[in-house]
Amino acid sequence: MVTGGIGSGKSAVCEVLEDLGWLRIEADKVGHQVLQPAGAGFDEVSRLWPGVVADGVIDRRALGRVVFGDPEELSRLEAITHPLIFGQIEQLVAGAGENSVVVETPLRNVTPSGEWLTVVVDATDEVRLERVVSRGLSNDEAVERMRSQPSRSEWLAIGDLILPNHDDLEQLSDTVRQAVDGYGVPG
């Protein structure tokens, strides 16, 4: 499982692993599917927060503005979506057979069943903020999302393996490849 705070570089790590032949499962993509009109969480989420539905679709950015500013609302959303998301991930992992699998998740202490190495991608808060703002969120939105997540030290405390990502993608790619070699995992 690859995890870490928003903007830490989880996706970049998983892209390297995918290039090495691993099956990549993205919890965020599964979460998007859960919130689609035909998704398992759509009805309940749209009932609880009708103001985030536009043209029959949940506006994820509007939903984010509601839940990331209010820990109670975020907990309500997670209580609905997390079981659905991880149920679907379980099915995808079960269907992978003997292939090496990486689950990319922005959540800590939430893993599919079985034994998983928890890989935390680490970057300073300043680097993460810069990355998130470069993706189109305002500075305030980015800070709000970062505050809704565990602190950097909390992320580091849960990692079986920490991958530093303070530099460029080439350095990160080298770090990931060395980690795969070091653990003797096919790649």
Backbone hydrogen bonds in HBPLUS format (Angstrom, degrees):
<---DONOR---> <-ACCEPTOR-->    atom                        ^
c    i                          cat <-CA-CA->   ^        H-A-AA   ^      H-
h    n   atom  resd res      DA  || num        DHA   H-A  angle D-A-AA Bond
n    s   type  num  typ     dist DA aas  dist angle  dist       angle   num
A0119-VAL N   A0001-MET O   2.78 MM 118  5.95 176.2  1.78 174.0 174.3     1
A0002-VAL N   A0103-VAL O   2.83 MM 101  6.10 162.9  1.86 151.8 157.1     2
A0105-THR N   A0002-VAL O   2.97 MM 103  6.30 167.9  1.98 169.1 172.0     3
A0003-THR N   A0119-VAL O   2.80 MM 116  6.13 164.0  1.82 169.0 172.9     4
A0121-VAL N   A0003-THR O   2.86 MM 118  6.26 158.8  1.90 161.6 166.5     5
A0008-SER N   A0005-GLY O   3.02 MM   3  5.48 149.4  2.12 141.7 138.4     6
A0013-VAL N   A0009-GLY O   3.07 MM   4  6.36 158.8  2.11 156.0 161.1     7
A0014-CYS N   A0010-LYS O   2.97 MM   4  6.25 162.8  2.00 153.6 158.5     8
A0015-GLU N   A0011-SER O   2.85 MM   4  6.06 143.2  1.99 145.8 155.9     9
A0016-VAL N   A0012-ALA O   3.23 MM   4  6.51 154.0  2.30 143.7 149.1    10
A0017-LEU N   A0013-VAL O   3.12 MM   4  6.49 162.0  2.15 150.5 155.2    11
A0018-GLU N   A0014-CYS O   2.81 MM   4  5.95 152.7  1.88 144.0 152.2    12
A0019-ASP N   A0015-GLU O   2.88 MM   4  6.11 152.9  1.96 145.2 152.3    13
A0020-LEU N   A0016-VAL O   3.06 MM   4  6.38 130.8  2.31 138.4 152.1    14
A0020-LEU N   A0017-LEU O   3.02 MM   3  4.92 129.9  2.28  92.1 106.4    15
A0022-TRP N   A0017-LEU O   3.06 MM   5  5.55 164.4  2.09 145.4 141.6    16
A0021-GLY N   A0018-GLU O   2.93 MM   3  5.10 158.9  1.98 108.1 113.3    17
A0023-LEU N   A0100-SER O   2.85 MM  77  6.22 167.5  1.87 161.3 160.0    18
A0102-VAL N   A0023-LEU O   2.88 MM  79  6.24 159.0  1.92 167.9 169.3    19
A0025-ILE N   A0102-VAL O   2.90 MM  77  6.22 162.1  1.94 165.9 168.8    20
A0104-GLU N   A0025-ILE O   2.81 MM  79  6.15 164.1  1.83 162.4 167.9    21
A0030-VAL N   A0026-GLU O   3.10 MM   4  6.47 161.3  2.14 154.8 160.3    22
A0027-ALA N   A0104-GLU O   2.84 MM  77  5.93 169.1  1.85 166.0 169.8    23
A0031-GLY N   A0027-ALA O   2.79 MM   4  6.00 151.4  1.87 146.3 155.3    24
A0032-HIS N   A0028-ASP O   2.86 MM   4  6.20 144.0  1.98 144.9 154.6    25
A0033-GLN N   A0029-LYS O   3.05 MM   4  6.38 155.5  2.12 146.3 152.2    26
A0034-VAL N   A0030-VAL O   2.98 MM   4  6.30 151.1  2.06 148.3 156.4    27
A0035-LEU N   A0031-GLY O   3.24 MM   4  6.47 139.7  2.41 139.3 148.6    28
A0035-LEU N   A0032-HIS O   3.14 MM   3  5.25 129.7  2.40  97.2 110.1    29
A0036-GLN N   A0033-GLN O   3.20 MM   3  5.16 158.4  2.25 101.1 107.7    30
A0041-GLY N   A0034-VAL O   2.97 MM   7  5.24 149.9  2.06 136.5 142.7    31
A0039-GLY N   A0036-GLN O   2.72 MM   3  4.77 155.9  1.77 113.0 121.3    32
A0042-PHE N   A0039-GLY O   3.32 MM   3  5.47 155.1  2.39 105.4 112.4    33
A0045-VAL N   A0041-GLY O   3.06 MM   4  6.10 169.6  2.08 161.5 164.9    34
A0046-SER N   A0042-PHE O   2.85 MM   4  5.89 167.2  1.87 158.8 163.0    35
A0047-ARG N   A0043-ASP O   2.96 MM   4  6.03 140.5  2.11 139.9 150.7    36
A0048-LEU N   A0044-GLU O   2.98 MM   4  6.20 157.7  2.03 149.7 154.8    37
A0049-TRP N   A0045-VAL O   2.92 MM   4  6.00 157.9  1.97 152.7 158.7    38
A0052-VAL N   A0049-TRP O   3.09 MM   3  5.89 171.9  2.10 126.0 128.5    39
A0053-VAL N   A0050-PRO O   3.22 MM   3  5.58 167.0  2.24 114.8 117.2    40
A0059-ASP N   A0052-VAL O   2.71 MM   7  5.44 177.7  1.71 173.2 172.8    41
A0054-ALA N   A0057-VAL O   2.83 MM   3  5.41 162.1  1.86 160.9 158.1    42
A0057-VAL N   A0054-ALA O   3.08 MM   3  5.41 156.5  2.14 111.4 118.7    43
A0062-ALA N   A0059-ASP O   3.07 MM   3  5.35 116.2  2.50 102.7 117.4    44
A0063-LEU N   A0059-ASP O   2.92 MM   4  6.24 158.7  1.96 154.7 161.8    45
A0064-GLY N   A0060-ARG O   2.82 MM   4  5.97 152.7  1.89 142.0 149.7    46
A0065-ARG N   A0061-ARG O   3.00 MM   4  6.32 148.0  2.11 143.0 150.9    47
A0066-VAL N   A0062-ALA O   3.20 MM   4  6.53 143.8  2.34 141.8 151.0    48
A0066-VAL N   A0063-LEU O   3.10 MM   3  5.15 124.4  2.42  96.2 110.4    49
A0067-VAL N   A0063-LEU O   2.95 MM   4  6.25 170.8  1.96 162.4 162.8    50
A0068-PHE N   A0064-GLY O   2.89 MM   4  5.50 160.5  1.93 143.7 150.1    51
A0070-ASP N   A0067-VAL O   3.24 MM   3  5.26 161.5  2.28 103.7 109.3    52
A0073-GLU N   A0070-ASP O   3.01 MM   3  5.37 116.8  2.43 108.2 123.1    53
A0074-LEU N   A0070-ASP O   2.96 MM   4  6.25 159.1  2.00 158.1 165.1    54
A0075-SER N   A0071-PRO O   2.94 MM   4  6.12 154.9  2.01 142.9 149.3    55
A0076-ARG N   A0072-GLU O   3.03 MM   4  6.33 150.4  2.12 142.9 150.9    56
A0077-LEU N   A0073-GLU O   2.99 MM   4  6.30 160.9  2.03 151.0 155.4    57
A0078-GLU N   A0074-LEU O   2.88 MM   4  6.11 166.9  1.90 154.6 158.4    58
A0079-ALA N   A0075-SER O   2.92 MM   4  6.04 149.2  2.01 144.2 152.0    59
A0080-ILE N   A0077-LEU O   3.06 MM   3  5.30 134.0  2.28 102.1 114.6    60
A0081-THR N   A0077-LEU O   2.89 MM   4  6.15 172.3  1.90 162.0 163.2    61
A0082-HIS N   A0078-GLU O   2.90 MM   4  5.25 155.2  1.96 133.5 141.8    62
A0085-ILE N   A0081-THR O   2.80 MM   4  5.97 164.7  1.82 165.5 170.6    63
A0086-PHE N   A0082-HIS O   2.92 MM   4  6.01 177.5  1.92 160.3 161.1    64
A0087-GLY N   A0083-PRO O   2.98 MM   4  5.89 137.7  2.16 133.1 144.1    65
A0088-GLN N   A0084-LEU O   3.14 MM   4  6.36 156.6  2.19 144.9 149.8    66
A0089-ILE N   A0085-ILE O   2.95 MM   4  6.27 154.5  2.02 147.6 155.7    67
A0090-GLU N   A0086-PHE O   2.97 MM   4  5.99 156.1  2.03 136.3 142.3    68
A0091-GLN N   A0087-GLY O   3.25 MM   4  6.55 152.6  2.33 140.2 146.5    69
A0092-LEU N   A0088-GLN O   3.04 MM   4  6.38 155.5  2.11 148.6 155.2    70
A0093-VAL N   A0089-ILE O   2.86 MM   4  6.11 162.1  1.89 160.0 164.6    71
A0094-ALA N   A0090-GLU O   2.91 MM   4  6.08 161.9  1.94 148.9 154.3    72
A0095-GLY N   A0091-GLN O   3.06 MM   4  6.24 142.6  2.20 139.9 149.4    73
A0096-ALA N   A0093-VAL O   3.02 MM   3  5.17 159.3  2.06 107.5 114.2    74
A0099-ASN N   A0096-ALA O   3.25 MM   3  5.70 163.0  2.28 134.6 134.1    75
A0160-ASP N   A0118-THR O   2.75 MM  42  5.14 152.2  1.82 142.7 152.4    76
A0161-LEU N   A0118-THR O   3.20 MM  43  6.49 150.5  2.30 152.8 151.7    77
A0120-VAL N   A0161-LEU O   2.89 MM  41  6.30 158.5  1.94 164.4 170.0    78
A0163-LEU N   A0120-VAL O   2.85 MM  43  6.17 166.0  1.87 156.6 160.5    79
A0122-ASP N   A0163-LEU O   2.90 MM  41  5.95 168.0  1.91 145.6 148.7    80
A0165-ASN N   A0122-ASP O   2.65 MM  43  5.60 146.6  1.75 170.3 168.8    81
A0128-ARG N   A0124-THR O   2.95 MM   4  6.21 166.2  1.97 155.7 159.8    82
A0129-LEU N   A0125-ASP O   2.89 MM   4  6.01 163.1  1.92 149.1 153.6    83
A0130-GLU N   A0126-GLU O   3.07 MM   4  6.26 164.2  2.10 147.2 151.3    84
A0131-ARG N   A0127-VAL O   3.02 MM   4  6.26 158.7  2.06 150.6 156.2    85
A0132-VAL N   A0128-ARG O   2.92 MM   4  6.16 163.4  1.94 156.8 161.0    86
A0133-VAL N   A0129-LEU O   2.97 MM   4  6.13 166.9  1.99 156.8 160.0    87
A0134-SER N   A0130-GLU O   3.05 MM   4  6.16 148.7  2.15 140.6 149.4    88
A0135-ARG N   A0132-VAL O   3.08 MM   3  5.24 147.7  2.18 101.4 111.2    89
A0136-GLY N   A0133-VAL O   3.04 MM   3  5.45 164.6  2.07 112.7 117.5    90
A0142-ALA N   A0138-SER O   2.92 MM   4  6.12 163.0  1.95 154.8 159.5    91
A0143-VAL N   A0139-ASN O   2.92 MM   4  6.13 163.1  1.95 152.7 157.1    92
A0144-GLU N   A0140-ASP O   2.93 MM   4  6.07 158.5  1.97 147.5 153.8    93
A0145-ARG N   A0141-GLU O   2.98 MM   4  6.24 158.1  2.03 149.1 154.2    94
A0146-MET N   A0142-ALA O   2.94 MM   4  6.17 159.7  1.98 150.3 156.4    95
A0147-ARG N   A0143-VAL O   2.87 MM   4  6.08 154.8  1.94 149.7 156.6    96
A0148-SER N   A0144-GLU O   3.09 MM   4  6.32 134.0  2.31 138.2 150.0    97
A0148-SER N   A0145-ARG O   3.16 MM   3  5.10 130.0  2.42  93.0 106.3    98
A0149-GLN N   A0146-MET O   3.14 MM   3  5.37 156.6  2.20 105.1 112.3    99
A0154-GLU N   A0151-SER O   3.06 MM   3  5.11 120.0  2.43  96.1 111.3   100
A0155-TRP N   A0151-SER O   2.98 MM   4  6.37 154.8  2.05 154.2 161.1   101
A0156-LEU N   A0152-ARG O   2.96 MM   4  6.25 167.9  1.97 156.4 159.2   102
A0157-ALA N   A0153-SER O   3.04 MM   4  6.15 142.2  2.19 138.6 148.0   103
A0158-ILE N   A0155-TRP O   3.12 MM   3  5.68 150.6  2.21 113.5 121.2   104
A0159-GLY N   A0156-LEU O   3.44 MM   3  5.53 156.7  2.50 103.0 109.4   105
A0172-LEU N   A0168-ASP O   3.13 MM   4  6.46 158.9  2.17 147.8 154.2   106
A0173-SER N   A0169-LEU O   2.82 MM   4  6.00 159.5  1.87 149.1 154.5   107
A0174-ASP N   A0170-GLU O   3.05 MM   4  6.32 159.2  2.10 147.8 152.8   108
A0175-THR N   A0171-GLN O   2.99 MM   4  6.23 156.2  2.04 147.8 154.6   109
A0176-VAL N   A0172-LEU O   2.90 MM   4  6.18 158.8  1.94 156.3 161.4   110
A0177-ARG N   A0173-SER O   2.98 MM   4  6.20 168.1  2.00 152.8 156.1   111
A0178-GLN N   A0174-ASP O   2.96 MM   4  6.13 155.9  2.02 147.7 154.4   112
A0179-ALA N   A0175-THR O   2.98 MM   4  6.19 150.2  2.07 142.8 151.2   113
A0180-VAL N   A0176-VAL O   2.92 MM   4  6.22 158.1  1.97 155.5 160.9   114
A0181-ASP N   A0177-ARG O   3.02 MM   4  6.21 165.1  2.04 147.1 151.2   115
A0182-GLY N   A0178-GLN O   2.81 MM   4  5.93 154.2  1.87 144.4 152.4   116
A0183-TYR N   A0179-ALA O   2.99 MM   4  6.19 139.2  2.16 143.8 153.1   117
A0185-VAL N   A0180-VAL O   3.24 MM   5  5.52 154.0  2.31 156.5 156.3   118
A0184-GLY N   A0181-ASP O   3.12 MM   3  5.06 151.0  2.21  98.4 107.3   119
